[in-house]
Amino acid sequence: MTTHDATTPATRIRFPTSPWLLAGFVVGAIIAVYVQLTIIPLDTKVFGLFDNQVDLRVYRQGALHLMDGQPLYEAPMLRNGLLYTYTPFSTIVFLPFAWLDVPSAEVLWTALIFATLFYVIVASFRSLRYRVDWRLLIVSASLVCASTLLEPVRTTIWYGQINVFLMAIVLWDLLRPDGSRLKGIGVGIAAGVKLTPGFFILYLAITRRRRAIVVAAGTIVATMVIGFLATPGQSWKYWTDRVINSDRVGPTDAPSNQSIKGALATAFGTADPNQVLWAVLAVAAMALGMSAAYVAHRHGQELLALCLTGMTATTVSPFSWGHHWVWFVPLLVYLVHLPIAAWRSGRTGLLAVTLLLPAALYATVFIWRNHVPGGAMGFKPYYATGMFMTRFPDWLRWFSSEPYLWVFGVTATATLILWGPAEFRRFRTPKPAPRLDRSPLADPASVGPRR
């Protein structure tokens, strides 16, 4: 297998130069901004795009507790009852935002989210061997605007969440050439802040990148040591107790729990679904997702492989909020790439199909709005976004209650259908028997001149 090197400039391709195509992306961005401004007006109290930031406030409060020597995990961080669920090391990462006042921290955090989205989209295109020029930058900026209409991205901005940053660190790390000595350090840092990115060590294992595994594991240990040095008691409490308590994240039967466990809770109407059934389905989903990621990697589709790994992690996690599924952003870039690749290869039939894929993803994870004018849950009015929080007909509930799991399943299955048979044939083909006469004398070309 030839490992895809996303940094090789010799094979860069230009984004299509059609002015109509570029204009289409720009117009799409303008429409996305208009929809974002009107679907829930910005000045709506609490529910406006920039009028919440509650998770950022929890992060700041955790850092302040570290500075003041207060407990991290015994009591809620804010009056609304939200608990601190991240590692002790993460409080060190959040210290710069604790040094700022709340409004300044919110402005900076939000600006960094948009900048990181732009980086993720450009890096994703670059991994697909596109040349970074003014055309690509225009398209990437347009997709940043369009991505705000994806529920995971909208709620990331609204809550002031961290998952976009963790995804960017993992992409920066794993899209680099395998020859990089520090490959794996980004996975380790991200997992040191929040445990979920540690799932990418499994991807490194199945793709046999041993040095990156060692670097990632060593980095995680280093973050744990730093956490123990900063706050020994809280670190001991976290790693011996809080780390295995998923109920601190949220109630399992919450509609926004887009994981297998959440799907079981919704299907059976219980907050405590059968653990054995969950374990069996989680193992099956892991086998499906990681097999697809391996096949994608083997066929040089590294961006798709990373998207599949990220989606697998959120699928099997006990609790996955909608904003955990930010891996839909690089997946959207990959789906934009597919019709371009089909057009360049002259496959007009395939072009028609691939044009529908970004639209299908967009429709599934769009910020479908549920508006209750009279109020709900103590808010007047009340807004919720996402297909799983919106009233769809009962006959569609099998899909609308857990749409993100369906995106994962379809993506993984399509990957295996497309490239799996070739990989299976390669696996089944017996290797040629080794030659026994491998000495230099057996090859006349290797024999020097006679004396």
C-alpha positions in Angstrom: 0.0 0.0 0.0 1.2 3.5 -0.8 0.4 5.9 2.1 -1.3 9.0 0.8 0.9 12.0 1.5 -1.4 15.0 1.8 1.5 17.5 1.8 3.1 16.6 -1.5 2.8 19.7 -3.7 3.6 18.0 -7.0 0.1 16.4 -7.3 -1.9 19.5 -6.3 -5.0 20.2 -8.4 -6.9 23.5 -8.8 -10.4 23.9 -7.6 -12.7 24.2 -10.7 -12.2 27.7 -12.2 -15.8 28.2 -13.5 -17.0 31.6 -12.3 -20.5 30.3 -12.1 -19.4 27.6 -9.6 -17.6 30.1 -7.5 -20.6 32.4 -7.6 -22.8 29.6 -6.6 -20.8 29.0 -3.4 -20.9 32.7 -2.6 -24.6 33.0 -3.2 -25.0 29.8 -1.0 -23.1 31.5 1.7 -25.2 34.6 1.6 -28.4 32.5 1.7 -27.0 30.6 4.7 -26.3 33.8 6.6 -29.8 35.1 5.8 -31.3 31.8 7.1 -29.2 31.9 10.2 -30.3 35.4 11.0 -34.0 34.7 10.4 -34.6 31.2 11.6 -33.8 32.3 15.2 -33.1 36.1 15.3 -29.8 37.0 16.8 -31.4 39.3 19.4 -33.6 36.4 20.8 -32.9 36.2 24.5 -31.0 33.0 25.4 -31.6 31.3 22.0 -29.9 33.8 19.8 -26.7 32.4 18.2 -24.4 34.4 20.4 -26.6 34.7 23.5 -25.8 31.6 25.4 -22.1 30.5 25.7 -23.0 28.5 28.9 -20.4 25.8 28.3 -17.6 28.4 27.9 -18.7 29.8 31.3 -18.3 26.3 32.8 -14.8 26.0 31.3 -13.9 29.4 32.7 -15.3 28.5 36.1 -13.3 25.3 36.1 -10.1 27.3 35.5 -11.1 29.8 38.2 -11.6 26.9 40.6 -8.1 25.7 39.7 -6.7 29.1 40.4 -8.5 29.4 43.8 -7.8 25.8 44.8 -11.5 24.9 44.9 -13.0 21.5 44.1 -13.8 20.7 40.5 -16.1 17.8 40.6 -18.1 18.0 43.9 -20.6 20.7 43.0 -22.0 22.5 40.0 -20.0 25.2 38.3 -22.9 27.5 37.7 -26.3 28.1 39.3 -28.0 26.1 36.5 -26.5 22.9 37.9 -24.0 22.1 35.2 -21.1 20.0 36.3 -17.5 20.1 35.2 -16.9 16.9 33.2 -13.5 17.3 31.6 -10.0 16.4 32.8 -8.0 18.3 35.4 -5.5 19.1 32.6 -8.2 20.9 30.7 -8.5 23.6 33.4 -5.0 24.6 32.6 -5.9 24.9 28.9 -8.8 27.2 29.8 -6.8 29.5 32.1 -6.3 32.3 29.4 -10.1 32.6 29.2 -10.4 32.8 33.0 -8.0 35.8 32.9 -10.5 37.7 30.7 -13.8 39.0 31.7 -16.8 37.0 30.4 -17.8 39.2 27.4 -14.2 39.4 26.1 -13.8 35.6 26.6 -17.0 34.9 24.7 -16.0 37.2 21.8 -12.5 35.6 21.5 -13.9 32.0 21.8 -16.5 32.6 19.1 -13.9 34.2 16.8 -11.6 31.2 17.3 -14.5 28.8 16.5 -15.0 30.5 13.1 -11.2 30.6 12.4 -11.0 27.0 13.3 -13.8 26.0 11.0 -12.0 27.8 8.2 -8.8 25.9 9.0 -10.6 22.6 9.1 -12.2 23.2 5.7 -9.0 24.4 4.1 -7.0 21.5 5.6 -9.7 19.0 4.5 -9.5 20.3 0.9 -5.7 20.3 1.1 -5.7 16.6 2.2 -7.7 15.9 -1.0 -4.7 17.4 -2.9 -6.4 20.7 -3.8 -4.1 23.7 -4.2 -4.7 26.4 -1.7 -5.3 29.5 -3.8 -7.8 32.3 -3.9 -10.5 30.1 -5.4 -10.2 27.6 -2.6 -10.2 30.3 0.0 -13.4 31.7 -1.3 -15.0 28.3 -1.4 -13.8 27.5 2.1 -15.1 30.8 3.5 -18.4 30.1 1.9 -18.6 26.7 3.4 -17.9 28.2 6.8 -21.0 30.2 6.4 -23.0 27.2 5.2 -21.7 25.0 8.0 -23.3 27.2 10.6 -26.6 25.8 9.4 -25.5 22.3 10.5 -26.9 21.6 13.9 -23.6 20.4 15.4 -21.9 23.6 14.3 -24.8 25.9 15.3 -24.9 24.4 18.8 -21.1 24.5 19.1 -21.2 28.3 18.6 -24.3 28.7 20.7 -23.0 26.7 23.7 -19.4 27.9 23.3 -18.4 24.3 23.0 -14.9 22.9 22.4 -15.3 20.0 20.0 -14.4 22.0 16.9 -11.0 22.7 18.4 -10.4 19.1 19.3 -11.3 18.0 15.8 -8.9 20.5 14.3 -6.0 19.3 16.5 -6.7 15.7 15.5 -6.9 16.6 11.8 -3.7 18.7 12.0 -2.0 15.7 13.6 -3.2 12.8 11.5 -3.3 14.4 8.1 0.5 14.9 8.3 2.8 12.4 6.6 3.5 9.2 8.5 7.2 10.1 8.6 6.6 12.9 11.1 8.3 12.0 14.4 5.6 13.7 16.5 2.6 12.2 14.8 0.2 11.3 17.5 0.9 14.3 19.7 -2.3 16.0 18.6 -4.4 13.0 19.5 -2.7 12.9 22.9 -3.3 16.5 23.6 -7.0 16.4 22.5 -7.5 13.3 24.6 -5.8 14.9 27.5 -8.5 17.6 27.5 -11.5 15.4 26.7 -11.3 11.6 26.6 -13.2 11.0 23.4 -10.4 11.8 20.9 -8.4 9.0 22.5 -10.5 6.7 20.3 -8.2 7.7 17.4 -5.5 5.5 19.0 -7.6 2.5 17.9 -7.4 3.9 14.4 -3.7 4.3 14.6 -3.5 0.7 15.8 -5.5 -0.9 13.0 -3.5 1.1 10.5 -0.3 -0.1 12.1 1.3 3.2 13.0 3.1 2.1 16.1 5.3 5.1 16.7 2.2 7.4 16.5 0.5 5.2 19.1 3.5 5.5 21.5 3.6 9.3 21.0 -0.2 9.6 21.6 -0.2 7.4 24.7 2.9 9.2 26.0 1.3 12.6 25.5 -1.9 11.5 27.3 0.3 10.3 30.3 2.1 13.6 30.2 -1.2 15.5 30.5 -2.3 13.3 33.4 1.0 14.1 35.2 0.6 17.8 34.6 -2.9 17.6 36.0 -1.7 15.7 39.1 1.0 18.4 39.6 -1.6 21.2 39.3 -4.3 19.6 41.5 -3.4 16.2 43.0 -6.7 15.7 44.9 -9.0 16.5 42.1 -6.9 14.5 39.6 -7.2 11.4 41.9 -11.0 11.9 42.2 -11.4 12.3 38.4 -9.3 9.3 37.3 -10.6 7.0 40.0 -14.3 7.9 40.0 -15.6 10.7 37.7 -14.1 9.4 34.5 -16.5 6.4 34.4 -19.7 8.3 35.4 -21.4 9.2 32.1 -24.5 10.4 33.9 -22.7 13.6 34.7 -22.8 14.5 31.0 -26.5 14.3 30.6 -29.6 12.0 31.0 -29.3 9.0 28.7 -32.9 9.3 27.4 -32.4 13.0 26.3 -33.5 13.5 22.7 -30.2 15.1 22.0 -28.2 12.0 22.9 -27.3 10.9 19.4 -25.6 7.7 20.3 -26.5 4.0 20.3 -27.3 4.1 24.0 -29.5 7.2 23.4 -31.3 5.4 20.6 -32.1 2.5 22.8 -33.3 4.8 25.6 -35.6 6.5 23.0 -36.8 3.3 21.5 -37.7 1.6 24.8 -38.7 4.7 26.7 -36.3 4.2 29.5 -33.4 6.2 31.0 -31.5 2.9 31.7 -31.4 0.7 28.6 -30.2 -2.9 28.7 -26.4 -2.8 29.1 -25.8 -6.1 27.3 -27.8 -5.0 24.3 -26.0 -1.7 24.3 -22.6 -3.4 24.5 -23.5 -5.8 21.6 -24.7 -3.0 19.4 -21.7 -0.8 20.3 -19.3 -3.5 19.4 -21.1 -4.1 16.1 -21.0 -0.3 15.3 -17.3 -0.2 16.2 -16.6 -3.1 13.8 -18.6 -1.5 11.0 -17.1 2.0 11.4 -13.5 1.0 12.0 -13.6 -1.6 9.1 -14.8 1.2 6.8 -12.1 3.5 8.2 -9.4 0.9 7.5 -10.7 0.3 4.0 -10.8 4.0 3.3 -7.2 4.4 4.6 -6.0 1.5 2.5 -7.4 3.2 -0.6 -5.8 6.6 0.1 -9.0 8.2 1.4 -7.5 9.5 4.7 -10.0 12.3 5.3 -12.9 9.9 4.9 -11.2 7.5 7.3 -10.8 10.1 9.9 -14.4 11.2 9.6 -15.5 7.6 10.0 -13.4 7.2 13.1 -14.7 10.4 14.6 -18.3 9.4 13.9 -17.7 5.9 15.3 -16.4 7.4 18.5 -19.6 9.5 18.9 -21.8 6.5 18.0 -20.5 4.2 20.6 -20.0 6.8 23.3 -22.6 6.5 26.2 -23.7 10.1 25.6 -23.1 12.2 22.5 -24.7 15.6 22.2 -25.4 16.9 18.8 -22.4 19.2 18.9 -20.1 16.1 19.4 -20.8 15.3 15.7 -18.7 18.2 14.3 -17.1 15.6 12.1 -19.9 16.3 9.6 -17.9 19.4 8.6 -14.9 17.6 7.0 -17.4 15.0 5.7 -19.2 17.8 3.9 -15.9 18.8 2.3 -15.4 15.2 1.2 -18.9 15.1 -0.3 -18.3 18.4 -2.1 -15.1 16.8 -3.5 -16.9 13.7 -4.9 -18.9 15.4 -7.7 -15.8 17.4 -8.7 -13.8 14.2 -8.9 -16.7 12.5 -10.9 -16.9 15.5 -13.3 -13.1 15.5 -13.9 -13.1 11.7 -14.6 -15.9 12.1 -17.2 -18.4 9.9 -15.2 -21.5 11.9 -15.9 -23.8 9.2 -14.4 -21.8 9.2 -11.2 -21.8 13.0 -11.2 -25.6 13.1 -10.9 -25.5 10.8 -7.9 -22.7 12.5 -6.1 -24.3 15.9 -6.4 -27.1 14.6 -4.2 -24.8 13.5 -1.4 -23.9 17.0 0.1 -27.6 17.9 -0.1 -28.7 14.7 1.7 -26.2 15.3 4.5 -27.2 19.0 4.8 -30.9 18.1 5.0 -30.3 15.5 7.6 -28.3 17.6 10.0 -29.8 21.0 9.2 -30.9 23.2 12.1 -34.5 22.2 11.9 -36.3 24.6 14.2 -38.8 23.7 16.9 -40.5 26.9 18.1 -42.9 27.0 21.0 -44.2 30.6 21.2 -45.8 30.0 24.6 -42.6 28.7 26.1 -41.3 25.4 27.5 -38.8 24.3 30.1 -39.0 27.7 31.8 -38.3 29.7 28.6 -40.6 32.1 26.8 -40.5 31.6 23.9 -38.6 28.3 23.5 -36.5 27.2 20.5 -34.8 23.9 19.8 -32.8 23.0 16.7 -32.0 19.7 15.0 -34.2 17.0 13.5 -34.2 15.0 16.7 -35.7 18.1 18.6 -38.3 18.8 15.9 -41.8 17.5 15.5 -41.8 15.1 12.5 -44.6 12.7 11.6 -44.7 9.5 13.6 -44.1 7.4 10.6 -40.7 9.2 10.2 -39.6 8.9 13.9 -37.5 5.8 13.1 -35.2 8.2 11.3 -35.8 11.7 12.8 -35.1 10.6 16.4 -31.5 9.4 15.6 -30.6 10.9 12.2 -26.9 11.1 13.0 -26.6 7.4 13.6 -28.1 6.9 10.1 -25.6 9.2 8.5 -22.8 7.2 10.2 -24.3 3.8 9.1 -24.9 4.9 5.5 -21.4 6.4 5.2 -19.6 3.4 6.6 -21.7 0.9 4.6 -21.2 2.9 1.4 -17.4 2.9 2.0 -17.4 -0.8 2.4 -19.5 -1.4 -0.7 -17.3 0.9 -2.8 -13.8 -0.3 -1.7 -14.4 -3.4 0.4 -14.6 -6.0 -2.3 -11.2 -4.9 -3.7 -9.7 -5.0 -0.2 -11.2 -8.5 0.4 -9.8 -9.8 -2.9 -6.4 -8.4 -2.0 -6.6 -10.1 1.4 -7.7 -13.4 -0.1 -5.1 -13.4 -2.9 -2.2 -15.7 -1.7 1.2 -14.1 -1.6 3.8 -15.6 -4.1 6.0 -18.2 -2.6 9.4 -16.8 -1.6 12.3 -17.7 -3.8 14.9 -19.9 -2.1 17.7 -18.8 -4.4 18.0 -15.2 -3.1 21.8 -15.2 -2.9 23.7 -12.7 -5.2 25.1 -15.6 -7.2 21.6 -16.7 -8.2 21.1 -13.4 -10.1 23.6 -13.0 -13.0 23.1 -9.2 -13.0 24.4 -9.1 -9.4 27.6 -10.9 -10.2 30.6 -8.6 -10.7 33.1 -8.8 -13.7 35.1 -12.0 -13.9 38.7 -11.7 -13.0 
